[in-house]
């Protein structure tokens, strides 16, 4: 009796072990993520049930498989492609063995066999991972059709998580001019404008807030996709076809003006020239909703080229540096405007007065001092019902001491509100704080003494030469 009880207990224990479900692994949100593999999407298997009809068993099975592939991967799949005709070889013998379906008993026997299912899976080269005929219904009368119900697992491409972000295309910048006058030389427009476009693509990509779509290397991408479509790769890769993303918004830019003029006059009393340089630039950007064509954002950026006063000392400019400075300024202003409109910089972590900001490179600079506001109640227009934004209360300032690609770190100063209990995102950045001149100490103010100026670092060198004295009127 005692041995029998022991045997029952052991049996129950073994059954419990066998039925024990795998415990889910708890993830501590405070611990770093050490498995940050880039998400480029993957091919997964999707189970689907479909029905096909045909004059023969083979035609019915082929139609059912075609329907399964198109149901999983979309109706955009070409009906003549290999991905929807994977059963042609596997079902060829079916019609032979069943005498084109006239022997319905044999047809049912073949399609229900393990060998037939394995043949379909093998010859699909990865498109189908499992296959089963649930039911084969013969024609009810002469000239009727076979009806087949199947269950299959079909390869499907799962898009990366980034595909859920706002998808943006940066279009080439437009200009009515073929070239620009830069210091007396005509520089081709694409040499000036294309670097701006490429830098905006790079800048928006680094923010991590957009899925930036490529439109420059279409031919190279199509070449790779053709390899898949022609069967040179595993047919499991067929699920990658027809997966291109379309844009949600398009960035467009246009040059209003851009010229850096060289002006020269010959002196009357000598063979020398009086040379000077000056110029302006103006570029407009727009963010357009692709579907509705609504203009979501429109800005015009303006600036001046360094002015070189009239001189006879052989003044010259550095054309590449002058253009590069404009390019950098346009990219900086464009990115800041887009991010402020779509994703304002916010405090995502607050530990005392140490903070982490939601954006990094391209959004803030190391050593920069910025104003922060605390968001309050949302206000709505009583006439339209549209949101007017949130009430903002001056909070503090933040000095950025470290910048990474997607985040930045800083220290709060001049805090005017209570920081306890503030949730991530409630504190938002509102522009850079301009440096204020040092105020005199109380003692200096009492005595009337002016504060001594601190020694400053040497002034940055500029490409513009120092202007010489203007010539006298008699030289003209």
C-alpha positions in Angstrom: 0.0 0.0 0.0 2.8 2.3 1.0 4.6 1.6 -2.3 1.4 2.3 -4.3 1.0 5.7 -2.6 4.6 6.6 -3.4 4.1 5.6 -7.0 1.0 7.8 -7.3 2.9 10.8 -5.8 5.8 10.4 -8.2 3.5 10.0 -11.2 1.6 13.2 -10.3 4.9 15.0 -9.9 6.1 13.9 -13.3 2.8 14.9 -15.0 3.0 18.3 -13.3 6.6 18.8 -14.6 5.5 17.8 -18.1 2.5 20.2 -18.0 4.5 23.1 -16.5 4.2 26.1 -18.6 7.3 28.1 -19.4 7.4 31.1 -17.1 7.6 34.5 -18.7 10.8 36.4 -18.1 10.3 39.6 -16.2 12.1 42.5 -17.6 13.4 45.2 -15.2 12.6 48.5 -16.9 15.5 50.1 -14.9 18.1 47.8 -16.4 19.7 48.7 -19.8 18.6 46.9 -22.9 21.7 45.0 -24.0 20.0 43.3 -27.0 19.6 46.3 -29.3 19.8 44.5 -32.6 18.8 46.7 -35.6 15.2 46.0 -36.6 15.2 45.5 -40.4 12.0 43.4 -40.5 11.7 39.6 -40.9 9.9 36.9 -42.7 7.4 35.0 -40.5 4.9 32.3 -41.2 1.1 33.0 -41.2 -1.5 30.2 -41.0 -4.4 30.7 -43.4 -7.4 28.7 -44.6 -8.6 29.1 -48.2 -10.8 27.5 -50.8 -10.1 26.8 -54.4 -12.1 25.6 -57.4 -11.0 24.0 -60.7 -12.0 21.6 -63.4 -9.4 19.2 -62.1 -8.1 18.5 -58.6 -4.8 20.0 -59.5 -6.4 23.2 -60.7 -8.4 23.4 -57.5 -5.4 23.0 -55.3 -3.4 25.5 -57.3 -6.2 28.0 -57.0 -6.4 27.5 -53.2 -2.6 27.9 -52.8 -2.7 31.0 -55.0 -5.5 32.5 -52.9 -3.5 31.7 -49.7 -0.4 33.5 -50.9 -2.3 36.5 -52.1 -4.4 36.6 -48.9 -1.2 36.8 -46.7 1.0 39.0 -48.9 -1.6 41.1 -50.6 -3.4 41.2 -53.9 -0.5 43.2 -55.4 1.3 39.9 -55.9 1.6 39.2 -59.7 -0.7 36.2 -60.4 1.9 34.9 -63.0 4.8 35.1 -60.6 6.5 32.1 -59.0 5.0 33.0 -55.6 1.5 32.0 -56.7 2.3 29.1 -58.9 4.3 27.1 -56.4 2.1 24.0 -56.7 2.4 23.5 -60.5 5.0 20.7 -60.2 3.6 19.2 -57.1 0.1 18.9 -58.5 1.1 17.7 -62.0 1.1 14.1 -60.9 -2.2 14.5 -59.1 -4.1 14.8 -62.4 -2.2 11.9 -63.9 -3.0 9.6 -61.0 -6.6 10.6 -60.9 -7.1 10.7 -64.7 -7.7 14.4 -64.6 -10.1 14.0 -61.7 -12.3 11.3 -63.3 -11.2 9.0 -60.5 -12.4 11.1 -57.5 -11.6 8.4 -55.0 -8.0 8.2 -56.1 -7.8 12.1 -56.2 -9.0 12.2 -52.6 -6.5 9.5 -51.6 -3.6 11.4 -53.2 -4.4 14.9 -51.8 -4.9 13.5 -48.3 -1.5 11.7 -48.3 1.5 12.9 -46.4 3.6 12.5 -49.5 1.5 15.1 -51.4 1.7 17.6 -48.6 5.5 17.2 -48.3 5.8 17.6 -52.1 3.9 20.9 -52.0 6.1 22.2 -49.1 9.3 21.1 -50.7 8.7 22.5 -54.1 7.5 25.9 -52.7 11.1 26.6 -51.7 10.0 28.3 -48.5 6.8 30.1 -49.5 4.8 27.3 -47.8 6.0 25.8 -44.6 3.1 23.5 -43.8 0.2 22.3 -46.0 -2.9 20.2 -45.5 -6.0 19.5 -47.6 -8.9 19.7 -45.3 -11.6 18.6 -47.8 -11.8 17.7 -51.5 -15.3 17.8 -53.0 -15.8 16.2 -56.4 -18.1 17.8 -59.1 -21.8 17.1 -58.5 -22.3 16.7 -62.2 -20.5 16.4 -65.5 -18.7 19.6 -66.4 -18.7 20.7 -62.7 -15.7 21.8 -60.7 -13.7 20.4 -57.9 -13.7 22.4 -54.6 -10.8 22.0 -52.2 -10.3 23.5 -48.7 -6.8 23.8 -47.4 -4.8 25.0 -44.4 -1.3 26.3 -45.0 1.3 28.5 -43.4 2.6 31.1 -45.8 5.7 33.2 -45.6 5.0 36.9 -44.8 7.3 39.9 -44.4 6.9 41.7 -41.1 7.9 45.3 -41.4 10.3 46.8 -38.9 8.9 48.8 -36.0 10.3 52.1 -37.6 7.8 51.6 -40.4 5.2 52.9 -38.0 6.8 56.3 -37.7 6.0 59.3 -39.9 7.5 58.4 -43.3 9.1 61.4 -45.1 10.7 61.9 -48.4 13.1 64.8 -48.9 12.7 66.1 -52.4 15.4 67.9 -54.5 15.5 71.7 -53.8 14.0 73.7 -56.7 15.5 76.8 -58.3 14.8 78.8 -61.4 18.5 79.4 -61.8 20.9 76.9 -63.3 23.8 78.5 -61.4 24.6 81.0 -58.7 27.0 83.9 -58.7 29.4 83.2 -55.8 32.1 85.8 -55.7 32.1 86.4 -59.4 32.1 82.7 -60.4 29.0 80.8 -61.6 28.6 77.8 -59.4 26.2 75.1 -60.7 23.0 75.0 -58.7 23.1 71.3 -57.9 26.6 71.8 -56.3 25.0 74.3 -53.9 21.6 72.7 -53.3 22.1 68.9 -53.3 24.4 69.0 -50.2 21.7 70.8 -48.4 19.2 68.0 -49.3 21.6 65.3 -48.3 22.4 66.9 -44.9 18.7 67.4 -44.2 18.2 63.6 -44.9 21.1 62.8 -42.5 19.8 65.3 -39.9 16.2 64.0 -39.9 17.5 60.4 -39.8 19.6 61.1 -36.7 16.6 62.4 -34.8 15.1 58.9 -34.7 11.6 60.4 -35.1 11.0 59.8 -38.8 11.3 57.0 -41.3 13.3 58.7 -44.0 12.6 57.0 -47.4 15.4 56.7 -50.0 14.7 57.9 -53.5 18.3 58.2 -54.8 19.2 54.5 -55.3 16.1 53.1 -56.8 18.0 51.3 -59.6 20.3 49.5 -57.1 17.3 48.5 -55.0 15.3 47.2 -58.0 18.3 45.1 -59.1 18.3 43.3 -55.7 14.5 42.8 -55.9 14.8 41.4 -59.4 17.1 38.7 -58.1 14.4 37.6 -55.7 11.6 37.8 -58.3 13.7 35.8 -60.8 14.1 32.9 -58.4 17.9 33.4 -57.8 17.3 33.5 -54.0 15.3 31.4 -51.6 11.6 31.7 -52.4 11.2 32.5 -48.7 12.4 35.9 -49.8 9.5 36.4 -52.1 7.6 37.7 -49.2 9.9 40.8 -49.4 8.5 41.8 -52.7 5.9 44.6 -53.0 6.8 45.9 -49.5 8.0 49.4 -50.4 6.8 52.1 -48.1 5.1 55.3 -49.3 5.6 58.7 -47.8 3.2 60.4 -45.4 4.8 63.8 -45.9 7.2 65.3 -48.4 9.8 68.0 -47.6 10.2 70.5 -50.4 12.5 73.5 -50.7 12.8 76.4 -53.1 15.4 79.0 -53.6 14.1 82.6 -53.6 17.4 84.2 -54.0 21.1 83.3 -53.6 23.9 85.5 -54.8 27.3 86.6 -53.4 28.3 89.5 -55.7 31.8 90.8 -56.5 31.8 94.5 -57.3 34.9 96.0 -58.9 35.7 99.6 -60.1 38.9 100.7 -61.8 40.5 103.7 -60.2 41.1 106.7 -62.5 44.5 107.6 -61.1 46.1 104.1 -61.0 45.7 100.6 -62.5 44.3 99.3 -59.2 40.7 98.0 -58.7 38.4 98.8 -55.8 36.8 95.5 -54.9 34.0 94.6 -52.5 31.7 91.7 -51.8 28.2 91.4 -50.5 25.2 89.1 -51.0 22.0 87.6 -49.6 20.2 84.3 -49.7 16.7 83.2 -49.1 15.3 79.6 -49.1 11.7 78.5 -48.4 10.8 75.1 -47.0 7.4 73.3 -46.8 6.2 70.1 -45.3 3.3 68.8 -47.3 0.8 66.0 -46.4 1.1 63.5 -49.3 -2.5 62.3 -49.2 -4.3 65.7 -48.7 -1.6 68.0 -50.1 -2.1 70.2 -47.1 0.8 72.4 -46.2 1.7 71.4 -42.6 4.6 73.8 -42.3 6.1 76.7 -44.2 9.2 78.7 -43.4 11.5 81.1 -45.1 15.1 81.3 -44.0 17.2 84.4 -44.9 20.8 85.4 -44.3 23.6 87.5 -45.5 27.0 86.6 -46.9 30.0 88.2 -45.2 30.4 91.8 -46.4 33.8 92.8 -47.6 34.2 96.6 -47.7 35.7 98.3 -50.8 39.5 97.8 -50.8 42.4 98.0 -53.2 44.5 95.4 -51.4 43.4 92.4 -53.5 40.3 91.3 -51.5 39.1 87.8 -52.1 36.7 85.3 -50.5 36.7 81.6 -49.9 33.9 80.4 -52.1 33.6 76.9 -50.7 33.6 78.1 -47.1 31.0 80.8 -47.9 28.7 78.3 -49.5 29.3 75.6 -46.8 28.3 78.1 -44.1 25.0 78.8 -45.8 24.3 75.1 -46.2 24.9 74.4 -42.5 22.7 77.3 -41.5 19.8 76.2 -43.7 20.0 72.6 -42.5 20.1 73.7 -38.9 17.1 76.0 -39.2 15.1 73.6 -41.3 15.6 70.7 -38.9 14.9 72.8 -35.8 11.6 74.1 -37.4 10.5 70.6 -38.4 11.2 69.1 -35.0 9.6 72.0 -33.1 6.4 71.6 -35.2 6.2 67.8 -35.0 8.2 66.6 -32.0 9.2 69.4 -29.5 12.2 68.5 -27.3 11.1 67.4 -23.9 12.6 66.2 -20.6 12.2 62.4 -20.6 14.0 61.7 -17.3 14.4 63.9 -14.2 16.7 63.0 -11.3 17.0 66.0 -9.0 18.2 68.7 -11.3 19.9 66.3 -13.7 17.8 65.7 -16.9 17.8 63.7 -20.1 16.3 65.4 -23.2 14.4 63.5 -25.9 16.7 64.6 -28.8 20.4 64.8 -29.4 22.6 65.7 -32.3 21.2 68.4 -34.6 18.7 69.6 -32.0 20.9 71.0 -29.2 24.6 71.8 -28.8 26.9 70.9 -26.0 27.3 73.8 -23.7 24.1 75.5 -24.9 21.7 77.0 -22.4 18.0 76.6 -23.2 14.6 77.7 -21.7 12.2 75.1 -20.4 8.5 75.5 -19.8 6.0 73.4 -17.9 2.9 72.4 -19.9 -0.5 72.8 -18.2 -4.1 72.5 -19.3 -5.0 72.2 -23.0 -6.9 75.1 -24.4 -9.4 74.9 -27.2 -10.9 77.5 -29.6 -14.6 77.9 -28.6 -15.5 78.7 -32.2 -13.7 75.9 -34.0 -13.1 73.4 -31.3 -9.5 73.0 -32.4 -6.7 72.8 -29.9 -4.8 76.0 -29.2 -2.1 74.2 -27.3 -1.3 73.9 -23.6 -0.9 76.7 -21.1 2.8 77.2 -20.5 4.5 78.2 -17.3 8.1 79.3 -17.1 10.0 76.6 -15.4 13.7 76.9 -15.6 16.7 76.7 -17.8 18.9 73.7 -18.8 22.6 73.7 -19.6 23.4 70.8 -22.0 26.7 69.1 -20.9 26.6 66.0 -23.2 25.0 65.2 -26.5 24.6 61.8 -28.1 22.9 60.8 -31.4 19.4 60.5 -30.0 19.5 62.0 -26.5 21.2 64.7 -24.6 22.0 65.3 -20.9 22.0 68.5 -18.9 21.6 70.3 -15.6 18.7 72.5 -14.6 19.3 76.1 -13.3 17.1 79.0 -12.2 14.3 76.6 -11.3 11.0 78.5 -10.6 8.5 75.5 -10.1 8.4 72.4 -8.0 10.0 69.5 -9.8 8.5 66.7 -7.7 6.0 64.5 -9.5 6.5 66.0 -12.9 5.9 63.3 -15.6 8.1 62.8 -18.7 7.2 65.1 -21.5 5.6 67.8 -19.3 8.8 70.0 -19.4 9.5 71.2 -23.0 12.3 73.2 -24.5 11.5 76.6 -25.9 14.6 78.0 -27.6 18.2 79.0 -26.7 18.8 81.5 -24.0 20.9 84.5 -25.1 24.0 85.2 -22.8 23.4 88.2 -20.6 26.1 90.7 -19.8 27.5 90.4 -16.3 25.8 92.5 -13.7 28.0 94.7 -11.4 28.5 93.6 -7.9 26.7 95.6 -5.1 30.0 97.0 -4.0 30.9 98.2 -7.4 27.4 99.7 -7.9 27.7 101.6 -4.6 31.1 103.1 -5.4 30.2 103.8 -9.0 33.2 101.7 -10.3 32.6 99.9 -13.5 33.2 96.2 -13.5 36.4 95.1 -15.1 36.0 93.2 -18.3 37.2 89.6 -18.2 39.8 88.7 -20.7 38.2 86.9 -23.6 39.4 84.2 -25.9 41.0 85.4 -29.2 38.4 86.3 -31.8 37.6 83.6 -34.5 39.3 84.2 -37.8 37.1 85.0 -40.7 37.7 84.4 -44.4 36.9 88.1 -45.1 40.0 90.3 -45.3 40.3 93.4 -43.2 39.1 96.4 -45.1 41.6 98.9 -46.1 41.1 102.7 -46.0 38.7 103.9 -48.5 40.3 105.8 -51.4 40.0 109.5 -51.6 37.7 111.1 -54.1 40.5 112.2 -56.3 41.4 108.6 -57.0 38.1 108.0 -58.9 
